[in-house]
Structures are given as structure tokens and as C-alpha cells.
């Protein structure tokens, strides 16, 4: 691990986290199989000018490899609390994308006193309100064995974005592929995180979320169809819903400036 890595506790299975920047705390929770390092570098630098940005490796991802399995979305939400405790952060703005958005919802439900405001991006509600992706999408998401990981990640991230984005911005896809290859998730992680997502239920619980909530979704999202964003908006009382017609699943990569503007506006309003 690098000198900037921290572990939320002494146990080997404690989640690994990182913090950079100054200002009000902002927790970023990444998606399926992605480590806490898999954020656009320039996007992170911009956020760090305004916030103390805290990222973590979800169970099984990055350097958080040794958590007991099976585990649940609730376990991953409790991991975020352990990171907040270790970082000495009583409350934070919380941003979660994809599976990270599920963890963020569970965090707001189980530990409402730790969440100043909630931003859910390209995510989904619990069952039975979940709208699954197509069979083709699910097939593409299956990680192959063997030496073809680089081609797999190129294909996956290109497919995840809006049509034409990968061709127009090959450097963005290259950065994501390079970050994915730095610490690829083992097959056991894919299985365990998939089981956690499949078992996540009781969408009616979302009515108990009290944190100011912003939901952001792209209409061209193949991994989490836009109906999921609309369902979240319907389930979470008082939530604000923003839908972008030209964006797929990779919101920080496809619309970085717009997303930073929304995060800053939403978190600042909650803190004022």
C-alpha cells in the first residue's frame, strides 16, 4: 500500500480508505468490483479543492480483499461507518455510484446521523423496485479469465458510456482500463458482491430516508436502466431528480463538470 492508505481498524479485514483535500467531508463510494482508486484523476482533484474527499475500497475490492464472505449491502454500509470513525468524521456528504449508490442508501437508512446529504448516481433501488439491465448487458459484464483483461475492460467501459463517447474520448476509457488493471477484483469478489446486490430488498424502506437526497441518472445507461433513477425518485420522499439525456453509466467520466456542480450545490445547501 502507498503512504496515503489507511485501514479502518487493526484487523486484516478492515476496509482500506484514502483522504485528500480540505474542507467539508465528502465520501465517495464506488460501484461493482471497483476500488476506491477508480475515479477520474482530474475530477478528484477538482473535488479536493472544495472538500476533504474520502474514498474507500469496498469489501473484496482494491486492498479490502480479506473481508469475510458472504456479506451484504448492509455490511458494506457499516464499513463506511468504520471509515468515518477512523477518519474522525462525525457526519459527511455521501456520494454513491452504481452499487455504491446502493451502499449509500443503506448507510442513510441505518446511520442517518452520519449522512448530511445523499447523492445517488447511476444506481438502483432495492428489490422489487429494481429494473434489471438487458441479458446482453449482463453477459458483457461477466469478467473473463485469462490474459484478455485489458480488452475486456476496454469493451466494458466503452459499452457502459453513451454511444459514441468512447470513440470521442479514448483517453478516458484508457484511464479507466489502466485503473481497473492496477488492482482487478478476483472472481470471488464478483460473486460475493453480486450476491449482496441480488439479496438487497424491501424498497419500501427508502421512505424512511431523511437526508436531503439528489438522484442523478443518464437516460442512456445500459448497466442501470433509467427507470431505476425514476423509481428511486418516487420512493425517497422529497428527493430531487436530475436526468441527463446524453449520458450513460459513467457519470464522473462523461459529465465531470456538471456532476461537480451538482455535488457542490447539493452538499453546500445541506451544510448551510
ABEGO torsion letter per residue (X at the ends): XBAABBBBEABAABBBBBBBEBEBBBBBBBBBGBBAABBBAAAAAAAAAABBBBBBBBBGBEABAABBOBBBAAAAAAAAAAAAAAAGBABBBBBBBEAAAAAAAAAAAABAAABABBBBBGBBBBOAABBBBBAAAAAAABBBBEAAAAAAAAAAAAAABBBGAAAABAAAAAAAAAAAAABBBBAAAAAAAAAAAAABBGAAAAAABABBBBBBBBAABAABBAAAAAAAAAABBGBBBBBBAABBABAAAABAAAAAAAAAAAAAAAAX
